[in-house]
Amino acid sequence: MVLTKGRKAAKRKYISLRGRSMRVRYERFSDQVASENSFASISNDVSSADTNTMSIQAGMPTLFDVGNKELEDPGPQFTTYQKQKSKRVENWNAIQDQLLQIGIEVTFMPSSHTCISCAQNVDQIFRCMDCGTSALYCQSCLAISHSLPHLHMFEAFKNGTFIYINVDTPVWTRPDSHSCMSSYHQDIVIIDDKGRQHKRVMQFCSCELPAETMLRSYLWPSSPKKPVLAFHIGLLEWLTALMLECQVSAKGFCEALKAKHSKHQQGLIESEVNNVYKILMKECLIQYRNFQHKLRHPKHLCEDLGTGTQCPACFQNPKKIVSFDADFQLVRKLASGYTTSKPKHEGNFFLDQIEVDKFIDNYSSGVTKNEVECNEFQAGNALRSKVKNKKLDVTAVFGSTCRHEFPYLFFNLKHGERIGYSVFLLEKIVAENKNVDIHVMYDIACLLESHLKKNQRMDLLDAVKLSIPAFHCYGHKMACQILYNPRRTIGLGLSDGECVERLWSFLGKFSNISKEMTPENRIDLLVDGLIHYGQKVTCKQGKALSDKLLRAEDLRQKSSQMLQETLGTISGVSAHDVRQWSVAEKQLHATNSTIRNGNKNQFTPSETYAVNLKKYFHFSQAILAVEDPEVKDDMKKKISRTEQDLKRYETAFKTQRWSLGMEAFRKNIDSAKKKKLHTMIEKMQKMMAERSFLLEMMKKYARGQAVAIRVGKLLKKVNTTLKRMLAEYNMEEGPKAPYPEKLDFDTLKLGTTGPEVADDVKRVLIDLLETVDRCEEEIDMIKTEMNCIIKYYQKQHESVYKVFHNSVNRVDQSVLLSEGLNIEKKLAYLREMFKGRIDIEHIPLNFHTIVQLTEPYLGGDIDEIILHLASDEIKLEEADEDEIEDDTEALDDDDD
């Protein structure tokens, strides 16, 4: 028990009991009592009776003296955030009634009867619902101000309230002033960006399709031929944005449009058409999303512009780090239809499913089964990866991302997570990335590597390095945690391998929408979602890399300092020794893995013959003393099997039966014994290392936790195996040189050579050294990635500028000019983000020069980057500093 004076003695301790929070307050002792007691602590070894006696003798109050003081309720204690929140609630409550009164007046009463256009006071006043609450007109000014085609709605103030009215609107003509003798008028229904329905008259002609004429007026036709309904593109933009960002279904969006309007405006939503959802689902929405994608990525004008499916940081990067995983949320029901056409995004992200299925069908029948599994993972096991539901056509999506979280390659699963799927994806990645250093991070990388070795796929093993993602690594055996840990794998930097899990948390939300789609529509929706996710990653990539670089440098500095401080407390140990420990530990587990999967003792045929011959003579002598008939029969069978093995060797090598006194027998039996002892010691050392590892893990978890129980069972199993192996070793007869005659736990500890250092200290030193190494790699990798991003956009700029000058079409030039300006803004932004990190020689401004603009202005956010003319002035409204500070603190607290 330690007693301290000052603020520490006044700390409050919170105890959770049955969902409630009880606060136990430790009161300060009085100044007089505290000054009389100068001792700082009392040994924990002293009994409670002696402690109370010492306390009384020293004049110090005991627990009985403190009594109820410790349990006094100090009353509610509010944090700064709670106080600010309470103040904001009070401020809103104070003006709630006034806001309601004003809202009623604005909604149901005109502010005046004066026309805002002619300033005349009239008895009959009209209001435009789209121009604002103050847009009050007389009848003539209302017609004049809305003389062009529009989608506004109006109300008239009659008999004390506003009433919706129909006003004649002009015919919608082509905005390019096209005139034609074949023109004709047609009634159509237009759904505006607020979801309201309007009946309008539109002029068409035989020079172009009605759908093309509608698009000129910023309307999207409901069908390609003879459409009678059109959607305002602003409405479809909102639907697409909510679908991709929030995974809102089209059905939910249509219902939300109804909920958006009050009960007084419900008639405006379905005044002409009752079921808008069905119209959207008849290919209308899917075609619009495809149109929007092509409009935003005009790859048809310039090949290097891309389609938003390539990671800029991976462009010409000599290293590629990829994460694998499957998402079993993204199923598809078999009854949801069949393929009627190819996906519109064919070739982007998703691989050809026919090729995948054919590979799996052929692969599953001709591979060698893994004998060893790591902690019984279901992934990779064909027997436990069958289709679990016959009603599902697709059971999951198997995919990959690069280390920058950008989506890479995907395909559908028709079974569970079979090992063949990862082999197929591995082959695709190796084929696409020639002369690139490839690292693959997969939940069951240990099983995948073992599978590839079993099936002699050295072409893949030589081309890639495998590791397990950081968080999944702790679910594996100790050997896997050491051999495949990303923090102990050279070349991975600080990559955690969990990027694909973060992608699934976004993409998995599409399951409610996509599970009942046709195959091609489902693929298109998922690809749209992946493109959207990739664009979000790309937009923040500049700042993300800068922040990662700062964190890597900070972690390197702290880890290096801790490493030096820890080494300073141990004499005779250097960083070189720590690195040797790390290498020896990996070699130990790699060697034992080879022993476990191959010939345990690596005996030669002659050594095997000598061992069998010794067993034969031993059984032949032992059977003479056996009287039990059953035991005698068992021994006869063993003698018969052993004699058959001896005869096979003698026939193969054309030799006579050896005697126990022959030199060849003694030489081979001694050699076999040494190999056996060596193998036993290596296995026991590995078990000792695993035991030490499990003991360290036990310290991290409280007793009773599921993880602690599991680790405890593994520890018990390891101890049992160790005791059995030690007993087996010590029971070996004859001399054991150069190995010890007797073995115990102490002589088996890892790292017996060199300075004596505790196992837990060794592990800390190894982790610190490996962290420093990974930080060095991360810093180099990030700087390489920064240069790759600059090259990516410079390549795009060069190509766009070349196509722009070769183009004679004014429309194409306008599109390319806009793309070029955007690329130059992006490069200017990246130059600011990477300043002081890498050298950027030149940022092109060719397109800015063409449009006579100054260099790009970089705002605080990449989405806020704008261009301004030299004569423009940026004016900022001053806000109340106290209010801004209060809101900022509140936002920071919310983030915390």
N, C-alpha and C positions, 0 to 999 in steps of 0.2 A: 504494500500500500504506500503510495507516494502522496504527500501533502505539500502543496505549494502555496505561496502567498501571491497576492496580486490578482490580475484579471482572470488568469486561468482557473482559479478556484471558484470563480463565479459563473463558469460556463454551465449551460443548461443541456441536459441530456434528454432526448426524445425516445420513448419506448412505444412500440406498436403493440397493441393488445386487442385482439378480436375486431380489427378494422378501425379501432379508435386510436387517437394519438394522445397519450398521457404525457404530460410534461413534468419531469421531476427536477426541481431546482435545488442546486447545491449552493446554499447561502455562504457568504463570506463570514469567516469567524470575526469576532470583534477585534478592533485594532489592539486593544490591551492584551487579549489572549494570543493574538498572532505575534506580538512583539515579545511575549514571554517564551515563545517556542522557536528556537533557532534551528532545530534539526530539520532536515529536508525529507528524510524517508525512513521507513521502518522495514526491515527485512521481511520478505514473504515467508521465510522459514519459521519465524516466531509464531507460536501458537496464539489463538485468539485470546486465551486467558492472560497470557503474558503481555500481549499487546495492550489489553485494557488496563492491566496493572501499571505498565509503563506510562500510559496516557494519563492516568490519575496522578501518578507520582510527579509527572512533569507539569501538572497544572493544566493539562489540555482537556477540553470537553470531549466526552465519549459520545457514541451514537445516542445513548439514553439522554445525555444532556441536551443534544441538539433537538431531539424529540420531533414534534410536529413541524418544526421550522422548515425542514427539508420538503415537506409535503404541502406547504402553503401554496394556494393558487395565486400566482402573480397577476392574473387577469390576462385578457387578450393582448398579444404583442403583434403589431402589424409591421410588415416590411414596407420599404419605400414604394415598391410596385403596388402593394395593396392600398396604400394611402392615395397614390395617384389614381388608381382605378376607382376608388370610392369617391374621389373628388370629381372625376369625369362623370360618373353616374349622377351625382348630385347636380352637376351643371346641366346635364341633359334633362333631368326631371324638372328642373326649375323653369325650363322654357317649353316643356312638352305641350302644355295647354295652349300657349300662344301659337306654336307651330301648327297645331291641329286647327285652330280657328282660321289662320291664314290659308291653310290648305283647302279648307271648305270654301272660303271666299274666292280663291283663285279658280277652283274647279267649277263652282256652280254660279258664280256671279261675275259680270264684267266689271273691270276696274273703273270704266266710265262709258259714256255713250258717244265719245268723240272718235271719229275716224282718224287713224294714225297717218293716212295718206293725204286726205284733203282737209283735215282738221275741223270738219263740220260736226256739229252736235246733231245726231239723228235719233229718231225714235226706235227704228229697227236696226239693231247692230248685229254684225256677223263676226264670227271668230274662226280663224284657221287653226286646226288642231296640230298642224305640223310646223307652222311658222312661230309658234310660241303663244303663251297666255296673253301677252300684250298685243298680239296681232289682231286688232279689232278694226273692222272695215265697214263702210257703208256698202250697199249692194253694188253700185257702179264701180267703186274702187276695188272691190273684191274681184270682179270680173277682169278689170284691167291688170291687176297685180298677178293674176293667174291665167294669163292669156296664152301661155305656152303649155305644151303637154306636161302633165304633172300627175302625181299620185297623192295629192293632199286631200284631206277631208275637212268638212266645214260644219259649224253649228250656228244656229240662229237663236237669239235670246227672245223667247216668246212667253208672254204671260208669267214672267217671274222665274224662268229656268231656261237652260240651254237645251236645244233639241237638234239632233242630227238631221241634216238636209242633203238632198242630192242636187248638185249643180252641174249644168251642162259643161263639158270640157271639150277642147279642140281635138281634132283628129290627129293621131300620132303619125307623122310623116317621117320619111327617112332623114336623118340629121345631115346627110351629105348633099341635100337639096337636089336629089335625083328626080328627074321628071320623065315619065314614060307614058305612051299612049295605051299601054296594056294594064295600067294601074287599076286597082279595085279596092273597095273598103270591106272590112270584115270585123265583126264584133268578137272581141277576145276578153278573157278574164285574166287580170294581172294580180299577182300576190306580191305586195310590197315588202320592204325590208322589216316591217313590223308585224307581218303575218296577216294584214288586212287584205280583203279581196275587193277589187275594183273592176267594173265593167267598162271597157273603153273600146273606141273604134280606131283601128290601125289600117294604114294604107299599105298595100302590097302591090307587087307587079311581077310579071313573068320573067324579068331579067335575073332574078335570083330567088332562091327558096325562101319561104316565109320564116324559117328558122334563122336564116342569115339576116334578114331584115330585123327580126326581134333582137338579135345580138347587137346590132348597131345602136339600139336604144337601151343597152345595158340590161337586157332581159334574156333569160335562158328558156328556150322552148321546152314544153313538156314532152314533145315527141318530134321526131325528125321530119315527118310529113304531115302537112295540114294541121299544125297545132292550134288549138283553140284556148290554151291556157299557157301562161308564161310566169316564171318566177323572177323577181328582182334579184340580180346577182349578189347584191348586198346580203340578202337573206340566205342564199346558199353559201356565201363566204362564212357567215356566222355558224351555220349548220356544220360545215366542214371543219371549222376551227374547234368547235365544241366537241365534235366527234373524235378528232385526232388528239386533242389535249385532255379532254375530260371523259372520253369514251361514252358520250351521250348518243343513244340510238336515235334513228330518224323518227321512230314512234314517240320516244320521250320528248324529242324536240317539238314535234307537232302538238303534243299535249301541253308543253311548256308555253307555247304561243297562246293557247287558250287561257292558261293560268296568268299570263302576263297582263291580260286586259281585265278591267273591272266588269262587274255584272251588267253595267250600263252599255258596255261596248262588245259584248259577246256576239251580237248579231253581225258585227263587222268581220268576224273570223270565218264564218261559214255561210255568208250571204249568197254565194253563187255555187260553190263546190263543197260537197259535204266531206269527202274523204281525201284530203291532200296527201296523206301518208301513202296510200296505194299508188297515187300518181308518181310520187318520188321514187318508189320502189320499182317502177317499170322502166328501169335502166336510166332514168333521168338523172338521179343523183350520182350514180357511178360514172356516167359520161361526163358530168360536170367536173368531178374530182380529177378525172384524166385530163380534161381540158385545162383546168387550173394548173396542174403540174407541168404540162407542156408550155403554158404561158409563162410560168415562173422559171423554167429551165429550157430556154430556146436552143437545145442541142442541135436542132436541125439547121441552124444558121452557123454554128461554130462547134465542131466536134469536141474541142478541149473544154468547153463549158461544163460538160458533165451533166448528170441528172440528180445530183445530190446524194449519190450512193458511194462516194469515195472519201476516205478520211484524208484531210490535207496533211496531217502529221505523219502519215504512212507513205507519202509520196516520195519515191526514190530513197526510202529509208533502208539502210543495209541490214536492219534488224526488224523482225516482226514477231510480236508477242501476242498470241491468240488464246482466248479462253473458250472452252467448250461447256455445254450443258444442255439439258432438255427441260422444257416447260410443259408439264402435264395439265395445265389449266386450259391450254388452247386445243381443245378437242373439236371434232365436227361430227354431227349426227349422220348416220348412214341414210336416214329418211329425208335429208335436207336437199335432195336433188342430185343431179349428175352433171358432169362437164358438158357444156354445149359449145364453148368457144375457148380460145386461149386467153390467159390473163393479159390484161392491158400492160402490166408491168413485167412481162415475160423477159427473163434475163437479168432482172434486178433483184439482188439478194437471194431469192429462192431458186434452188437448183431444179433441174428437170426431175420430176418425181418418178417418171417411168424408169429413168436411169438408176435412181436410188433403189427402187423396188427390185429391179433386175439384179443389181449388185448383191442385195441382201439375200435374195432367193438362192443365188449361186454360191454365195460366201458361206452361208450357214451350214451347208452340207459337206464342205471340204476343209474344215479347219480343225486343229487340234485343241482339245478342251484344256482350259487352265486347271491345274491340280490344286493350286494354292489361291485362296481368296483372302482379302484383307478385311477383317471384321464383318464378314458376311454381307457385303454391299449387294443390293439387288440389282443395281445398274451393272450392265455388262454380262449378266447371267442369262443365257438364252432360255434355260428351263423355267426361270422365274420371271421372264419378260414376255410372256405370251399376251395375246389380246385379252384384256380382263372383261370387256363388255362387247358382245357381238353387235350391239346397236350403234357402235362408234365406227365411223369410217377412218377417222384420224384420231390417234390416241394422244399425240403430243407434237410439239415442234422442237426439233433439235437444231441448235444454232451456235453461232460464235460471234465474238466481238474482238476488236483489237484492244490494246492496253489503254487506249484513249476513250474507251466506252463507245466507239463508233460501231454500228452493226456491220457484220461481214457476210457470212454465208449461212443459209438456213434451208431446211427441208422438213417435210412431214414424216412422222413415225406412224407405222401401221401396227407395231407391236410395242413392247416395252423398250427400255433403253439398252438394246443389245450392243455388244462390243463391236459388231460389224458396222454399225452406223458411224462410230467414231473413226474406224479404219477408213471408211469411205470418205469422210470429211478430211481426214489426214492426207489421203492421196490427192484430193482436189487442191488442198492448200500447197502441198509440195509441188504439184504440177504448175500452179500459178505463180510461184515465187522461186524462180531459179536464181542461184547465186545469192541467196538471202539467208541470214542466220535466223532460223525459225525456232521459237519456243512455244510449246503448247501447254496450257494449264487446264487440267481436267480433274474432276472430283475423284476419279478412279484411275489416275495416271499410273499407279503402281500395277494395277491389273492389266492396263493397256500395254505397258512395256513388257510385262511377263507374257502376255498373249502374243505380242509381236515376236518375241524371242522364240517362243514355242513353235511358231509357224514360219520361222526363218525369214522374217521380213526385215532383213538388215538394210534394205534400201530406204525404208522409212526411219529406222532407228538411227541411221547415219545422217539423215537429213534434218531430224528434229531433236530437240531436248524436251523432256517431259518433266512436269512438276505438278504439285497439288495446290489449289488455291489456299490462301492463308487460313481462312476460318474452317474450311473442310478438313484441313490437315490434322486438326486436333481429334477428329473422329477415327483416325487411322492408328495402326500399331506404331510403336516407337521407331522401328526401323524405317517405316515410311516417312515419319515425321522428320527424320534426320536426312534421309536420302532424297526426298522430294519436297522438302520445305522451301518455299520461295525465298526465304531469308538466308538460306544456305545453298542456293543455286546460283552459280556464277552467271552473270549476264542478264539477270532479271531486274536489277535495280530494286526499287521499292514497289514493284508491281504486286498487287495482292491477288490478282486473278479472279476477283469477285465482280468484275464489270458486267458479266453476262447476267448475274443475279440481279443487279440493279436494273438492267434492261427488262428482265422478266417482271419486275414489280410494276413497270409501266405497261409493257405489252400484254401481260396477263389479264389486264382489265378489259381487253377487247373480247374476252371469251364469251360474255353474255350476248354480244352482238354477232360474233362470227360463227358460233357453233351451229346456227341454223341457216347459214348461207350456202349457196352453191360453191363448188370448189374454186372456180376462177374468181368469183366475187370475194371470197374469203381471202385468197392470196392477195388480191388487189388492195383490200382494206389493210391487211397486215403490212404490206409493203408501204402503203401510204403512211401508216403509223411509224414504221422504221425510218422512212425518209424524214418525217417530222422530228423524230427523236434525234436522228443524226444531225439535222440542222440546228437543233438546240445545243448539241454538243459542240458543233463547229462555231456557233456564235460566241460561246464563252471560252473557246479553246485558248485564245491568246492570254487572257487573264488567268485561266486555270494553270497553264504551264508556268507562268511567272510565279504564282502562289506556290506551286509544287517545288519550284527551284528554291524558293526561300525556305520552305519547310525542310527540304533535303539538306540544305546548308546548315540550318539550325540543328537538325538531328545529328548530322555528322560532327558538329562542334561539341555538342553535349555528350554524345557517345564516346568520342575520342578522349574527352576530358575524364569521363568516368572510367574508361579503360586504363588511362595512365595513373589515375588515383588508386585504382584497385591493384594494379601491378606494383605500385610503390609500396604497398603494405606487405608484399610477398617477396622475400629475397630469393634471388637466383632464377626468377621467372621473367621471360621477355615476351614480346608480342610474337616472336618467331616460335617460341615454345607453345603458345596458345594455338597458333596456326597448325602446328604439328599435331596437337591434340585433336583439332577439328578434322584434319585429314585422316588420322588414325581411327577416329570414331566412325567416319564414313566407310573406310576400308573394312573395318570390322563387321559392320552390318551388311555391306555389299558381299563380303566373303561368306558370311553365314547364310545369306540369301542364296548364293550359288550352291552351298553345301546342302541346303534344304531342298533345292529343286533338282539336284543332280545326284551322282554317286556319293554317298555319305562319306566314305573313307578313301575313295580314289585308289582302290587296290589294283595292282596289275594281275593278269591271269595267274601267274606263278604264285603271287602272294595269296590270292583267293584259294588256290589249290592247297597251299600249306595250311591255311586256316581251316579249310574243310577236312583236311587229313587229321589235324589235331582234334577236331570235333568228333571225327569217326572213331578214333582210338579211345577218346574219352567216353563216348556212349557205349562202345563195345565192352569196356571195363566196368562201367556203372551198371549195365544190365544184369551182370552176374550176381549183384547183391540185391536185386529187386525181386520181391516175392508177390506183390500185388499184380494180378493178371492184367488189369486195365492199364496200369502204369507201364507194365512190360510191353503191352501191345503198342502204346504210344511211342515208346523208345525204339521198338523195332521199325516203326514207320519212319522215325527220324534217321535211323541208321540206313534204311533203304534209300531215302531221298539223298542223303549225303553221299552214299556210295555211287548213285547215279551221276551226281555232279563230278565225282572223282573220275569215273570212267569216261565222261565226256571230254574232260581235259586230257586224259591219257590217250584217248583216241585221236584227238585233234593234234596233239604235239608228239604223238608216237613215242611215248615214254613208259617206263615201268613204274609200278607203285613205289613211292619213296618210303624209306624207313625213318623213324624219328631221330636216328643218330646221323643221318646224312648231312653233309655240309650245306647242300642246296636247301634242305628243309629248314635248318637253323637260321640261315641267312634270310630267307623269305619270311619266316615267322617273326623274326626280330624287326624286319622292315615294316611288316603289316602292323605290328604292335605299336611302333613309333607313330605311324600314321593315325592309328586309332586314338592314341593318347593325345596327339596334336589336335585332332578334330574335336575330341571331347573338351579339351581346354578352351579352344576357340568358342565352342558353343556355350560353355559355362561363363566365359568372359562376356559374351554377348548378353547372356541372361543376367549377369551382374549389372551390366550397364542399363539394361531395361528395368531392373529392380531399383536402381538409383534414380532413374527417370520417373518411375511411378511414385517413389517416395516423395520426390519434389512436387509432383502433381497433387499428392494427398494434402500437402500443406496449403494449397490454394483453395480448397473446398471444405465447407463445414460438414461435420458428420451428419449423415442422414440424407444429404443431397443425392440425387440420382447419379450424378457424375462421380461423387465420392464412393458410392456403393459399387459402381461399375469398376472404378480404379482399384478398390479394395479387393474385389473378386480376382482381377487380373494379377494383383500383387500376391495374393494367396496362391494362385496357380503357379506363378513364377517361383515362389519360395519352395513349393512342393517339388517342382521339377529340378530345382537346384540341389535340394537335399538328396533326391534320387540319383542324380548324376554324380554328386560328390561321393556318395556311397559306392556307386559302380566303379568310379575311378580308384578309390582307395582299396577296393577288393581285388583289383588286378594283381595277379601273381607275378613274381619275378622282379628283376631290376627294371627301373623306369627311366634311367638316365637317357638323355639330359634333362628330363622332366622331374619335378618334385616327387618324392616317395609318397607323401601325404599332402592333401589339399584341404584348405578351409576357406571361409568367406574372405578373410583378410588378404590372402595371397591371390585372389581372383579379381580384385578391384581394378577398374579401368585405369590405365596409365600408371602402371607400377614402376615404370622407368622414369628417371628424371626426378625433379624436386617433388616432395610429398605435398600435395594440395588436395583439400577436401573436394569431393565430387560436385557439391553444389556451387562452390567457388569456381571450379573449372567450367561448369556450364554457364555461369554468368559471364566469365571472361570470353568464352567462345561466342556467346550471343552478342556481346559488345563488339568484338572484332568483326564478326560477320555483318553486323549493322553498319559499321564504318565502311566496310568494303561495298556493301549495297548502296550506301549513300553516294560514294564516289561514282559508282556506275550510274546511278540515277541522275546525277548532275550532268555527266557526259551525255547521257541519253536525251535529257531534256533540251540541252543546247543543240544537239543534232536535230531533234524534232522541230525546234524553232526555225532552224535553217530550211528544213523540209517544207514547212508551211509557207515561208517566204517564196521558195522556189515554185511551189504549187500555184500561187496566185500570180507570180511573175510569168509563168508559162501560160496561164490563162490570158493575162493581159497582152502578152506578145501575140497570141493567136487571134484574139478579138480585134486587136489593132490592125493586124494584117488583113483579116477578112473585111473589116470596115472599109479599108482603103480600096479593096478590090470589088466592093459591092457597088452596084449602080441603082439598086432599088431603095427609094427614100424611106419606105417603111422598115426595111431590114436595117438600114443605117441608123434609124431612130432607136430600134431595139438594141443594136450593138453599142450605140453611144451610151445608152442607159446602163448596160452591163459594164462597159468600160469605166464609167464614173463610179459605179458601185465597187469594182475591184480596186480602183485607186483609193477610195475611202478605206477599204479594208486594209490595204497595205500601209496606209498612213496610220491607222489605228494600231496595227501590229508593230510598226516602228516605235510607237510610243510605249507599248507594252514590253518590248524586248530591249529597250534602250539600256545600255550598260551591260547587257548580257551577251549579245552577239553583235558582230559588225554587219550593218546593212549599208552597202555602198550607195545605192541609189533607189529612190522611189519614183516611178514614172508618173507624170501628170499630163500625158498627151491629150487625154479627153477633156481635162479641165481647161487646157489651153484652147481646144476647139470651141468650147462653149463660153470662153472668156470668163472663167471663174478663178478665184484665188485658190490657194491650196486648201485642202479639206480642213474643216473645223472639227475638232474632236471634243465631243461632250463627255460627260461623266460616264455614260453608258453607251455601249456599242450600238444599241437600238436607237439612241438619241443623236447619232452622228448626222450632222446636217451640213449642207454647203451654204455659204453666204457670199454675197457680192462685196466688193471692196468698200462700197458706200453704205452697206448695211450696218445698223447699230443694234446690238443685243441689249434689250432693256429687261431688267429683272425687277419684279415687284418686291418691295420690302415687306417682310412679314414680322409679326411680333416675335422677338427673340425668345422670350420666356415660353411662349406657346410652342415654338418649334423645338426648343430644348426639352420641354415636357413630353411632347409627342415622340421625339427621338429616343428618349430614355425608356418610354413605354414600349416602343418597338423593339429596342434592345432586350428589354426584359422578356418580351414575348418570344423572341428568338431563343433566349436562354432556356 
